[in-house]
Structures are given as structure tokens and as C-alpha cells.
Amino acid sequence: MEKRANLLYRQRASSTSSAINLENANRLLRWYLPKQSSIENSTQQDIEMIVDKLNNQPMRCLDYLTLNEVFYEHRGALKSSGGIRT
């Protein structure tokens, strides 16, 4: 029996582009968790609120879509092509 898997590969960006994206992600995270604060003082509810806000914030690099919109758009495309089974 042959097993097959459809995989989605992220296009490799230049190291400069990746570093800029990481810096932007850190900047957004630091908006909610300043460097002087400790994540240990945050509750699970606090963390979930931060994740929700970050995942639903429109981003210029995504043509002002949110991370959730992009994720579910690609997830839907993969499901319809048989790449994801639920």
C-alpha cells in the first residue's frame, strides 16, 4: 500500500527578510509584554488574549489580512485538495 502526503512548503525568504519579520513579531509581542515584565506573572487568560489580538491584527506584509485569515484560507485550500484530513 502506497502512502502519500501533501505538504505545503514555505518559500524560503532571504535571511534579511526573515530577520525583519522576526523583529516585527517581537515588536508586536513587546507591545503586550514589555521587556521589564515577566511572562510568569501572566495568567493563561492573559496569554490567550495576546495570542488572539496578534492573530487578528491586520498586517501590511499580508496585504492587510490577519494571520487567522491567511491560515484558514490556506487550510481550506489544502482540505479541498485532499491535503488535510479531519
N, C-alpha and C positions, 0 to 999 in steps of 0.2 A: 504494500500500500504506500503510495507516494504522499508525503506530507508537503504542503505548500504554505507559505506565509507571505502576505503582502506587507511590505514595510514602507514607511514614509521616512525618507532621509532628509534631514535639514541641510540646505545648501550651505556649504562651508563659507563663512564670511572671512574677510581679512582679519588679521589679529587686531588691527586698529579699530575696525568696526565692532568687533566683539568687546574690546576694552571699553569703548564708548557706551555700548549697550549696558554693560555691567555697571559702569559708573552711573548711568541714568537710573538703573534699577536700585542701586544703593541710595541714590539721592532721594528717590521716592520713598523708600523704606525709612530713611532717616527723618522724613517729614513726620512720621508717626512714632518712631523710636530714636530720639536723639542719642548721640554718642555717649552722653553722660548717663543715660538711663540704662537699666538692666532689664533684659527680657524676662529674667526670673521674677521680676515684680509684676509682670503682666499675667492676666488671667487667660484661660482658654477662650473666653468670650472676647477679650481684647484682641487676641491674635486672629480669631475668625473675622472680626470686624475689619482689621487691617487687610487681611487677605481679600475679603470681599471688596473693599474700596479699591485696592490695587488692580484686581481682576476686572473691575467695571469702570475703570477710568479710561476715557478715550486717549489714544496715543498717536502722536503725529507720525511716527515711523510705521504705523499700521493704517495710514490714511484715515485717522481719527476713529477707527474701530476700537473696541475694547479687546482685552485678551480673551475674555469669555466668548465674545462674538466670533473671533478668529478660531478659537478652539472648537466650538460647536459647529462652525461652518465646515472645518476640515474633518471633524468627526463624522458629520452627516455624509460628506462625500465618500469617506472611507467605508461607512456602513453600506451605502448604496452600491459600492463597487465590490462588496464582499470582503473588504479588508479588515473589518471589525465584526466580530460575532458577539452578541449579547444574550 
